[in-house]
């Protein structure tokens, strides 16, 4: 079974026309087309129809998931174009293709089905570097932890995704899963030529072969690995070699998969969270990513528990902490790194400086607001979450408590 894959067109119908011509010129044989999101332009939604009509002209089913650009879509349905999130599993030639754009609830499939998973976002920590403002959680990771759990449940042979342009055009085999980042088809050279990448995946049982192509690309030898690959004019390295330093996988001890988590008030009077967290280790790139992943899961679960008490819970980013708790002082520009070590409470205010003393000991300190919604939003409680390794610094913890914060202690225990 052969699958033609791409993503991230961003509503550029002319590039799709170039893509269709390129596929015909190469006389590629395939059974289905997969578009892993960001097909549309929200400001010109009619272009989605034009793109789908161009793709279906190739005479094969076009399966797609929605990306963050795929909003305001026309209601008109193009025959041959299938939204995988609406259709559910699409079965073809012994394989089952499942797609998730926004809905992260697993589709019912049989344990023995050969799964191809399609999402727009990457899994957290797997080829997911992105721009901070475009990332779902305002960090340099553009992947979603929900997708890591989907992978653990489906155990796909191949996971196809886009969104992270930095690692577009790269496949990475981890364990039994081939991760394929197909971003982005709308790549353009400095001279204006279309040089977007796409790929052809050939599956035979559990065996997977992948071929990468570039619009206007020709077959040449990569100057690093020596393989014959298609490269755009002026390129000497294949995408994988150009990013080889970042493709680092660290196999973690199996006992790291299960963690007992508790969040309680300082002093232990109130228990806010008591949970067992399972981490799908095979989908986590390294120890640093593991810690970031676990941090996100804990915050997500804690927020749900606190929202039993409050209408809304908000996690403040570090820049918002400075903006809200720091005193206004005309003429001063003080960066976060400087505040960590020399916060002057007479200038910046005692509440900000008390928080900065905690940040200087552990970057994973978080400030959360419990908010009541009425005619005017009211902050009912200001929580400060920190790990138990700094709970022993009694002076700093007592200081934030006296300033009106509610200190919360996070305890983590690996369950062997």
Residue, then its C-alpha position, 0 to 999 in steps of 0.5 A: x500500500x502506497x501513501x502520498x503525504x504532505x502538510x502545511x500549504x497555508x492556503x496557497x493553491x498555486x503550490x498545490x497546482x505545482x505539487x499535482x504537476x510534480x506528482x504527474x511528472x514523476x509518474x508516482x504510483x499511490x493508493x491514497x493522499x494524506x494531508x496532515x493539516x494547515x491546508x486552508x487560509x482562514x482569510x480566504x476560506x474558498x481556497x480550501x475547495x480549490x485545493x481539494x478539487x486539485x488534489x482529487x483530480x489525481x483520482x485517489x481518496x484525499x484524507x485530511x485532518x484539520x490544523x490550526x489554519x483550517x478554520x472557517x472552512x466552507x460547508x461544501x463537501x468535495x467528493x473524494x475528500x475525507x475529514x478523518x476526524x469526521x469519518x473515523x477509521x479509514x480502512x484500505x488494503x489491510x491498513x487502518x488510517x486514523x486521524x486526529x485534528x482537534x478531537x483527542x479521544x481514541x477511535x475504537x479499533x481492533x488490537x490486530x489492525x495495522x494503524x497509520x496515525x495522522x495528526x497535525x501537531x507532533x507528539x511532545x518532544x518528537x521533532x516538535x520544535x516550534x516558534x513560541x507564539x505558535x506553540x499550543x502551550x507557549x513554549x518551544x515544544x509545539x507537540x501535544x502530550x495528548x498525542x503521545x497517549x494516542x500513540x501509546x494506545x494505537x501503537x501505529x506502524x507510522x505516525x504522520x504529522x506536520x506543524x513543526x516546520x523546523x523538522x519538516x521533511x524528516x523521518x525518524x524510526x523509534x522502536x517500532x514506529x516510524x515518525x514522519x514530519x511532512x511539513x511543509x509543502x509551501x517551502x519557498x527558496x530565496x528566488x521564489x521557487x517552490x521547493x516544498x517537500x512531500x513523501x511517498x510511504x510504501x507499506x508491506x506488512x509491517x515493513x515501511x519504506x519512505x521516499x522524500x521529494x522536493x518540488x523542483x528537486x533533483x536526485x543528488x548525493x547528500x554531502x554528509x551521508x552519501x545517500x542519493x536523495x532528491x534535493x532542491x537547487x543549491x542544497x547539499x545536505x538532506x534534511x535528516x543530516x542537516x538536523x542530525x544533532x537534534x535527533x537525539x533519543x535517550x532510552x529511559x529506565x522502564x520504572x520511570x513510566x509510573x509516577x505517584x504524584x501528590x500536591x498538598x498545602x505546605x504543612x500537609x493539612x490539605x491534599x489537592x491532588x493524589x494521582x498515579x501518572x503513566x508516562x508513555x516512555x517510548x514516545x519521550x525523546x530524553x530525560x529533559x523532555x520527560x521532566x517537561x512532559x510530567x510537569x505538563x501532566x501534573x499542571x493539567x490534573x491539578x487545574x482540574x482539581x482546583x476547578x472544583x473550587x474555582x470557576x477558572x484556574x489560570x497558570x501565569x507565565x513568568x513574564x506575566x508574573x513580572x508584569x502583574x506582581x512587579x511595581x511600575x518604576x519608570x526608567x527601569x528595565x530589569x530582565x528576568x535573569x537579573x531579577x532571579x539574583x538581585x530583586x530589590x523589593x523596594x523597587x520591584x515590590x516584596x511579592x515579586x521578589x519573594x517569588x523570584x527567590x523561589x524561581x532562583x532555586x527551581x525553574x519549575x515553580x508555578x503561580x496559579x490563580x483561582x478565579x471567580x467569574x461574575x460581572x467582573x473576574x475576581x481572583x479568589x486565590x493565588x497558589x504557588x506550586x513548587x517541588x518538595x526539594x525546595x520546601x525545606x527553605x522555610x524562610x522563603x516559603x513562609x515569606x510567600x505565605x505571609x504575602x497572601x499566597x497559598x504554598x503548594x508542595x509537589x511530591x513525585x515518587x517513581x513506582x517501580 
